[in-house]
Each structure stands twice: as C-alpha cells, then as structure tokens.
Amino acid sequence: MLNLVMKWNKCFISSFVCKVSKFYIFQKVLFLLRYLFIVIDCCFLFLLQTSHWSNC
C-alpha cells in the first residue's frame, strides 16, 4: 500500500514539476520574443529615420 502511495506521489510530483517547467520555459520564450520585438522595432525605427534623413 505504502509503495503504491509512494509511486503515485512520485508520479504526481514529476508531472507537477514537468508542468511548472513547461510553464516557466513558455514564460521565458515569451519574454525573449517580446524583447526581440522591442529590439527589432527600435532598429526598424532607427533605420527608417536614417533612411529618411539620407533621402533629405
């Protein structure tokens, strides 16, 4: 009986850890994507401005 409980507990904990880590990774990826978009946006604006100035 105790063995079964231990096994179930282990299983539950591992699945919980798996879910948490997946969520954590997802959060990290989202954060990185957001950061990347900000950087791209800034670069794009900068390029637009510089090209605009050079056109003048």
PyMOL Python script that loads the backbone (N, CA, C, O; Angstrom):
from pymol import cmd

cmd.read_pdbstr("""\
ATOM      1  N   MET A   1       0.837  -1.199   0.000  1.00  0.00           N
ATOM      2  CA  MET A   1       0.000   0.000   0.000  1.00  0.00           C
ATOM      3  C   MET A   1       0.878   1.257   0.000  1.00  0.00           C
ATOM      4  O   MET A   1       0.674   2.171  -0.800  1.00  0.00           O
ATOM      5  N   LEU A   2       1.841   1.284   0.899  1.00  0.00           N
ATOM      6  CA  LEU A   2       2.739   2.431   1.018  1.00  0.00           C
ATOM      7  C   LEU A   2       3.538   2.629  -0.279  1.00  0.00           C
ATOM      8  O   LEU A   2       3.775   3.751  -0.725  1.00  0.00           O
ATOM      9  N   ASN A   3       3.935   1.516  -0.852  1.00  0.00           N
ATOM     10  CA  ASN A   3       4.689   1.546  -2.100  1.00  0.00           C
ATOM     11  C   ASN A   3       3.873   2.224  -3.206  1.00  0.00           C
ATOM     12  O   ASN A   3       4.396   3.036  -3.970  1.00  0.00           O
ATOM     13  N   LEU A   4       2.619   1.886  -3.276  1.00  0.00           N
ATOM     14  CA  LEU A   4       1.704   2.446  -4.265  1.00  0.00           C
ATOM     15  C   LEU A   4       1.571   3.955  -4.075  1.00  0.00           C
ATOM     16  O   LEU A   4       1.610   4.728  -5.032  1.00  0.00           O
ATOM     17  N   VAL A   5       1.413   4.350  -2.810  1.00  0.00           N
ATOM     18  CA  VAL A   5       1.292   5.774  -2.481  1.00  0.00           C
ATOM     19  C   VAL A   5       2.565   6.507  -2.891  1.00  0.00           C
ATOM     20  O   VAL A   5       2.515   7.596  -3.462  1.00  0.00           O
ATOM     21  N   MET A   6       3.703   5.892  -2.591  1.00  0.00           N
ATOM     22  CA  MET A   6       4.989   6.495  -2.942  1.00  0.00           C
ATOM     23  C   MET A   6       5.106   6.668  -4.456  1.00  0.00           C
ATOM     24  O   MET A   6       5.535   7.710  -4.952  1.00  0.00           O
ATOM     25  N   LYS A   7       4.716   5.625  -5.166  1.00  0.00           N
ATOM     26  CA  LYS A   7       4.771   5.664  -6.631  1.00  0.00           C
ATOM     27  C   LYS A   7       3.859   6.763  -7.163  1.00  0.00           C
ATOM     28  O   LYS A   7       4.244   7.544  -8.033  1.00  0.00           O
ATOM     29  N   TRP A   8       2.657   6.807  -6.629  1.00  0.00           N
ATOM     30  CA  TRP A   8       1.684   7.802  -7.074  1.00  0.00           C
ATOM     31  C   TRP A   8       2.193   9.205  -6.779  1.00  0.00           C
ATOM     32  O   TRP A   8       2.071  10.114  -7.601  1.00  0.00           O
ATOM     33  N   ASN A   9       2.765   9.364  -5.593  1.00  0.00           N
ATOM     34  CA  ASN A   9       3.319  10.644  -5.160  1.00  0.00           C
ATOM     35  C   ASN A   9       4.429  11.086  -6.104  1.00  0.00           C
ATOM     36  O   ASN A   9       4.481  12.237  -6.535  1.00  0.00           O
ATOM     37  N   LYS A  10       5.303  10.157  -6.409  1.00  0.00           N
ATOM     38  CA  LYS A  10       6.419  10.416  -7.301  1.00  0.00           C
ATOM     39  C   LYS A  10       5.898  10.868  -8.663  1.00  0.00           C
ATOM     40  O   LYS A  10       6.377  11.841  -9.245  1.00  0.00           O
ATOM     41  N   CYS A  11       4.922  10.144  -9.140  1.00  0.00           N
ATOM     42  CA  CYS A  11       4.320  10.431 -10.432  1.00  0.00           C
ATOM     43  C   CYS A  11       3.703  11.824 -10.422  1.00  0.00           C
ATOM     44  O   CYS A  11       3.906  12.615 -11.343  1.00  0.00           O
ATOM     45  N   PHE A  12       2.964  12.103  -9.389  1.00  0.00           N
ATOM     46  CA  PHE A  12       2.289  13.392  -9.254  1.00  0.00           C
ATOM     47  C   PHE A  12       3.305  14.529  -9.208  1.00  0.00           C
ATOM     48  O   PHE A  12       3.147  15.542  -9.890  1.00  0.00           O
ATOM     49  N   ILE A  13       4.335  14.356  -8.409  1.00  0.00           N
ATOM     50  CA  ILE A  13       5.377  15.378  -8.261  1.00  0.00           C
ATOM     51  C   ILE A  13       6.085  15.603  -9.596  1.00  0.00           C
ATOM     52  O   ILE A  13       6.305  16.744 -10.003  1.00  0.00           O
ATOM     53  N   SER A  14       6.438  14.524 -10.269  1.00  0.00           N
ATOM     54  CA  SER A  14       7.147  14.664 -11.542  1.00  0.00           C
ATOM     55  C   SER A  14       6.277  15.359 -12.587  1.00  0.00           C
ATOM     56  O   SER A  14       6.771  16.183 -13.357  1.00  0.00           O
ATOM     57  N   SER A  15       4.983  15.031 -12.617  1.00  0.00           N
ATOM     58  CA  SER A  15       4.096  15.684 -13.581  1.00  0.00           C
ATOM     59  C   SER A  15       3.938  17.159 -13.237  1.00  0.00           C
ATOM     60  O   SER A  15       3.878  18.015 -14.120  1.00  0.00           O
ATOM     61  N   PHE A  16       3.872  17.439 -11.936  1.00  0.00           N
ATOM     62  CA  PHE A  16       3.760  18.825 -11.472  1.00  0.00           C
ATOM     63  C   PHE A  16       4.999  19.618 -11.877  1.00  0.00           C
ATOM     64  O   PHE A  16       4.900  20.733 -12.389  1.00  0.00           O
ATOM     65  N   VAL A  17       6.155  19.028 -11.640  1.00  0.00           N
ATOM     66  CA  VAL A  17       7.432  19.660 -11.994  1.00  0.00           C
ATOM     67  C   VAL A  17       7.488  19.893 -13.501  1.00  0.00           C
ATOM     68  O   VAL A  17       7.935  20.941 -13.968  1.00  0.00           O
ATOM     69  N   CYS A  18       7.032  18.908 -14.238  1.00  0.00           N
ATOM     70  CA  CYS A  18       7.020  18.994 -15.693  1.00  0.00           C
ATOM     71  C   CYS A  18       6.149  20.167 -16.139  1.00  0.00           C
ATOM     72  O   CYS A  18       6.547  20.961 -16.992  1.00  0.00           O
ATOM     73  N   LYS A  19       4.968  20.264 -15.558  1.00  0.00           N
ATOM     74  CA  LYS A  19       4.050  21.359 -15.897  1.00  0.00           C
ATOM     75  C   LYS A  19       4.660  22.705 -15.551  1.00  0.00           C
ATOM     76  O   LYS A  19       4.612  23.642 -16.348  1.00  0.00           O
ATOM     77  N   VAL A  20       5.228  22.796 -14.374  1.00  0.00           N
ATOM     78  CA  VAL A  20       5.832  24.051 -13.916  1.00  0.00           C
ATOM     79  C   VAL A  20       6.985  24.446 -14.834  1.00  0.00           C
ATOM     80  O   VAL A  20       7.086  25.600 -15.249  1.00  0.00           O
ATOM     81  N   SER A  21       7.847  23.491 -15.147  1.00  0.00           N
ATOM     82  CA  SER A  21       8.995  23.786 -16.004  1.00  0.00           C
ATOM     83  C   SER A  21       8.539  24.196 -17.401  1.00  0.00           C
ATOM     84  O   SER A  21       9.118  25.095 -18.010  1.00  0.00           O
ATOM     85  N   LYS A  22       7.490  23.526 -17.909  1.00  0.00           N
ATOM     86  CA  LYS A  22       6.953  23.892 -19.219  1.00  0.00           C
ATOM     87  C   LYS A  22       6.440  25.321 -19.187  1.00  0.00           C
ATOM     88  O   LYS A  22       6.702  26.111 -20.094  1.00  0.00           O
ATOM     89  N   PHE A  23       5.711  25.636 -18.139  1.00  0.00           N
ATOM     90  CA  PHE A  23       5.161  26.980 -17.979  1.00  0.00           C
ATOM     91  C   PHE A  23       6.292  27.998 -17.887  1.00  0.00           C
ATOM     92  O   PHE A  23       6.239  29.065 -18.499  1.00  0.00           O
ATOM     93  N   TYR A  24       7.307  27.651 -17.117  1.00  0.00           N
ATOM     94  CA  TYR A  24       8.463  28.525 -16.917  1.00  0.00           C
ATOM     95  C   TYR A  24       9.174  28.777 -18.250  1.00  0.00           C
ATOM     96  O   TYR A  24       9.523  29.912 -18.575  1.00  0.00           O
ATOM     97  N   ILE A  25       9.380  27.717 -19.003  1.00  0.00           N
ATOM     98  CA  ILE A  25      10.041  27.821 -20.308  1.00  0.00           C
ATOM     99  C   ILE A  25       9.200  28.682 -21.243  1.00  0.00           C
ATOM    100  O   ILE A  25       9.720  29.521 -21.978  1.00  0.00           O
ATOM    101  N   PHE A  26       7.893  28.457 -21.200  1.00  0.00           N
ATOM    102  CA  PHE A  26       6.969  29.225 -22.028  1.00  0.00           C
ATOM    103  C   PHE A  26       7.070  30.712 -21.698  1.00  0.00           C
ATOM    104  O   PHE A  26       7.100  31.563 -22.587  1.00  0.00           O
ATOM    105  N   GLN A  27       7.122  31.001 -20.397  1.00  0.00           N
ATOM    106  CA  GLN A  27       7.256  32.390 -19.945  1.00  0.00           C
ATOM    107  C   GLN A  27       8.551  33.001 -20.462  1.00  0.00           C
ATOM    108  O   GLN A  27       8.571  34.131 -20.951  1.00  0.00           O
ATOM    109  N   LYS A  28       9.631  32.236 -20.346  1.00  0.00           N
ATOM    110  CA  LYS A  28      10.947  32.691 -20.794  1.00  0.00           C
ATOM    111  C   LYS A  28      10.923  33.002 -22.289  1.00  0.00           C
ATOM    112  O   LYS A  28      11.418  34.041 -22.728  1.00  0.00           O
ATOM    113  N   VAL A  29      10.343  32.092 -23.057  1.00  0.00           N
ATOM    114  CA  VAL A  29      10.269  32.253 -24.512  1.00  0.00           C
ATOM    115  C   VAL A  29       9.467  33.503 -24.856  1.00  0.00           C
ATOM    116  O   VAL A  29       9.851  34.285 -25.726  1.00  0.00           O
ATOM    117  N   LEU A  30       8.347  33.677 -24.157  1.00  0.00           N
ATOM    118  CA  LEU A  30       7.520  34.864 -24.387  1.00  0.00           C
ATOM    119  C   LEU A  30       8.296  36.134 -24.089  1.00  0.00           C
ATOM    120  O   LEU A  30       8.257  37.100 -24.850  1.00  0.00           O
ATOM    121  N   PHE A  31       8.995  36.113 -22.977  1.00  0.00           N
ATOM    122  CA  PHE A  31       9.791  37.269 -22.572  1.00  0.00           C
ATOM    123  C   PHE A  31      10.849  37.585 -23.630  1.00  0.00           C
ATOM    124  O   PHE A  31      11.034  38.740 -24.014  1.00  0.00           O
ATOM    125  N   LEU A  32      11.535  36.548 -24.092  1.00  0.00           N
ATOM    126  CA  LEU A  32      12.577  36.724 -25.102  1.00  0.00           C
ATOM    127  C   LEU A  32      11.997  37.255 -26.401  1.00  0.00           C
ATOM    128  O   LEU A  32      12.581  38.127 -27.045  1.00  0.00           O
ATOM    129  N   LEU A  33      10.841  36.722 -26.780  1.00  0.00           N
ATOM    130  CA  LEU A  33      10.186  37.182 -28.004  1.00  0.00           C
ATOM    131  C   LEU A  33       9.811  38.649 -27.898  1.00  0.00           C
ATOM    132  O   LEU A  33      10.007  39.428 -28.830  1.00  0.00           O
ATOM    133  N   ARG A  34       9.273  39.005 -26.756  1.00  0.00           N
ATOM    134  CA  ARG A  34       8.872  40.393 -26.524  1.00  0.00           C
ATOM    135  C   ARG A  34      10.097  41.306 -26.615  1.00  0.00           C
ATOM    136  O   ARG A  34      10.055  42.365 -27.242  1.00  0.00           O
ATOM    137  N   TYR A  35      11.165  40.883 -25.989  1.00  0.00           N
ATOM    138  CA  TYR A  35      12.416  41.643 -26.003  1.00  0.00           C
ATOM    139  C   TYR A  35      12.927  41.798 -27.436  1.00  0.00           C
ATOM    140  O   TYR A  35      13.352  42.875 -27.856  1.00  0.00           O
ATOM    141  N   LEU A  36      12.872  40.693 -28.163  1.00  0.00           N
ATOM    142  CA  LEU A  36      13.316  40.673 -29.548  1.00  0.00           C
ATOM    143  C   LEU A  36      12.497  41.639 -30.395  1.00  0.00           C
ATOM    144  O   LEU A  36      13.036  42.377 -31.220  1.00  0.00           O
ATOM    145  N   PHE A  37      11.201  41.620 -30.180  1.00  0.00           N
ATOM    146  CA  PHE A  37      10.317  42.515 -30.927  1.00  0.00           C
ATOM    147  C   PHE A  37      10.629  43.974 -30.626  1.00  0.00           C
ATOM    148  O   PHE A  37      10.622  44.816 -31.524  1.00  0.00           O
ATOM    149  N   ILE A  38      10.898  44.262 -29.382  1.00  0.00           N
ATOM    150  CA  ILE A  38      11.238  45.636 -28.981  1.00  0.00           C
ATOM    151  C   ILE A  38      12.523  46.061 -29.695  1.00  0.00           C
ATOM    152  O   ILE A  38      12.606  47.158 -30.247  1.00  0.00           O
ATOM    153  N   VAL A  39      13.519  45.180 -29.675  1.00  0.00           N
ATOM    154  CA  VAL A  39      14.803  45.478 -30.317  1.00  0.00           C
ATOM    155  C   VAL A  39      14.612  45.691 -31.819  1.00  0.00           C
ATOM    156  O   VAL A  39      15.131  46.648 -32.393  1.00  0.00           O
ATOM    157  N   ILE A  40      13.859  44.783 -32.444  1.00  0.00           N
ATOM    158  CA  ILE A  40      13.602  44.885 -33.884  1.00  0.00           C
ATOM    159  C   ILE A  40      12.861  46.182 -34.193  1.00  0.00           C
ATOM    160  O   ILE A  40      13.178  46.885 -35.154  1.00  0.00           O
ATOM    161  N   ASP A  41      11.886  46.479 -33.374  1.00  0.00           N
ATOM    162  CA  ASP A  41      11.094  47.692 -33.541  1.00  0.00           C
ATOM    163  C   ASP A  41      11.993  48.929 -33.478  1.00  0.00           C
ATOM    164  O   ASP A  41      11.894  49.817 -34.324  1.00  0.00           O
ATOM    165  N   CYS A  42      12.854  48.979 -32.490  1.00  0.00           N
ATOM    166  CA  CYS A  42      13.774  50.107 -32.322  1.00  0.00           C
ATOM    167  C   CYS A  42      14.706  50.221 -33.520  1.00  0.00           C
ATOM    168  O   CYS A  42      14.922  51.310 -34.052  1.00  0.00           O
ATOM    169  N   CYS A  43      15.247  49.104 -33.932  1.00  0.00           N
ATOM    170  CA  CYS A  43      16.167  49.089 -35.068  1.00  0.00           C
ATOM    171  C   CYS A  43      15.452  49.547 -36.326  1.00  0.00           C
ATOM    172  O   CYS A  43      15.991  50.317 -37.122  1.00  0.00           O
ATOM    173  N   PHE A  44      14.236  49.064 -36.491  1.00  0.00           N
ATOM    174  CA  PHE A  44      13.443  49.413 -37.664  1.00  0.00           C
ATOM    175  C   PHE A  44      13.171  50.913 -37.700  1.00  0.00           C
ATOM    176  O   PHE A  44      13.310  51.563 -38.736  1.00  0.00           O
ATOM    177  N   LEU A  45      12.782  51.443 -36.553  1.00  0.00           N
ATOM    178  CA  LEU A  45      12.526  52.886 -36.455  1.00  0.00           C
ATOM    179  C   LEU A  45      13.791  53.680 -36.758  1.00  0.00           C
ATOM    180  O   LEU A  45      13.769  54.679 -37.478  1.00  0.00           O
ATOM    181  N   PHE A  46      14.873  53.211 -36.197  1.00  0.00           N
ATOM    182  CA  PHE A  46      16.162  53.872 -36.408  1.00  0.00           C
ATOM    183  C   PHE A  46      16.528  53.873 -37.897  1.00  0.00           C
ATOM    184  O   PHE A  46      16.957  54.889 -38.444  1.00  0.00           O
ATOM    185  N   LEU A  47      16.352  52.725 -38.533  1.00  0.00           N
ATOM    186  CA  LEU A  47      16.651  52.596 -39.963  1.00  0.00           C
ATOM    187  C   LEU A  47      15.751  53.507 -40.783  1.00  0.00           C
ATOM    188  O   LEU A  47      16.190  54.156 -41.732  1.00  0.00           O
ATOM    189  N   LEU A  48      14.491  53.538 -40.398  1.00  0.00           N
ATOM    190  CA  LEU A  48      13.535  54.404 -41.095  1.00  0.00           C
ATOM    191  C   LEU A  48      13.976  55.859 -40.995  1.00  0.00           C
ATOM    192  O   LEU A  48      13.977  56.593 -41.983  1.00  0.00           O
ATOM    193  N   GLN A  49      14.343  56.255 -39.804  1.00  0.00           N
ATOM    194  CA  GLN A  49      14.762  57.641 -39.571  1.00  0.00           C
ATOM    195  C   GLN A  49      16.023  57.966 -40.365  1.00  0.00           C
ATOM    196  O   GLN A  49      16.112  59.016 -41.001  1.00  0.00           O
ATOM    197  N   THR A  50      16.992  57.061 -40.322  1.00  0.00           N
ATOM    198  CA  THR A  50      18.256  57.318 -41.013  1.00  0.00           C
ATOM    199  C   THR A  50      18.041  57.373 -42.523  1.00  0.00           C
ATOM    200  O   THR A  50      18.613  58.218 -43.211  1.00  0.00           O
ATOM    201  N   SER A  51      17.216  56.471 -43.023  1.00  0.00           N
ATOM    202  CA  SER A  51      16.959  56.471 -44.465  1.00  0.00           C
ATOM    203  C   SER A  51      16.204  57.748 -44.840  1.00  0.00           C
ATOM    204  O   SER A  51      16.408  58.322 -45.909  1.00  0.00           O
ATOM    205  N   HIS A  52      15.346  58.163 -43.949  1.00  0.00           N
ATOM    206  CA  HIS A  52      14.575  59.393 -44.152  1.00  0.00           C
ATOM    207  C   HIS A  52      15.523  60.586 -44.246  1.00  0.00           C
ATOM    208  O   HIS A  52      15.395  61.447 -45.117  1.00  0.00           O
ATOM    209  N   TRP A  53      16.482  60.603 -43.313  1.00  0.00           N
ATOM    210  CA  TRP A  53      17.446  61.709 -43.294  1.00  0.00           C
ATOM    211  C   TRP A  53      18.320  61.691 -44.532  1.00  0.00           C
ATOM    212  O   TRP A  53      18.623  62.736 -45.109  1.00  0.00           O
ATOM    213  N   SER A  54      18.717  60.511 -44.931  1.00  0.00           N
ATOM    214  CA  SER A  54      19.591  60.405 -46.103  1.00  0.00           C
ATOM    215  C   SER A  54      18.834  60.816 -47.370  1.00  0.00           C
ATOM    216  O   SER A  54      19.420  61.359 -48.306  1.00  0.00           O
ATOM    217  N   ASN A  55      17.538  60.550 -47.384  1.00  0.00           N
ATOM    218  CA  ASN A  55      16.708  60.971 -48.520  1.00  0.00           C
ATOM    219  C   ASN A  55      16.634  62.491 -48.587  1.00  0.00           C
ATOM    220  O   ASN A  55      16.578  63.073 -49.670  1.00  0.00           O
ATOM    221  N   CYS A  56      16.634  63.115 -47.436  1.00  0.00           N
ATOM    222  CA  CYS A  56      16.625  64.582 -47.386  1.00  0.00           C
ATOM    223  C   CYS A  56      17.973  65.087 -47.865  1.00  0.00           C
ATOM    224  O   CYS A  56      18.199  66.297 -47.910  1.00  0.00           O
TER     225      CYS A  56
END
""", "prot")
cmd.dss("prot")
cmd.show_as("cartoon", "prot")
cmd.util.cbc("prot")
cmd.orient("prot")
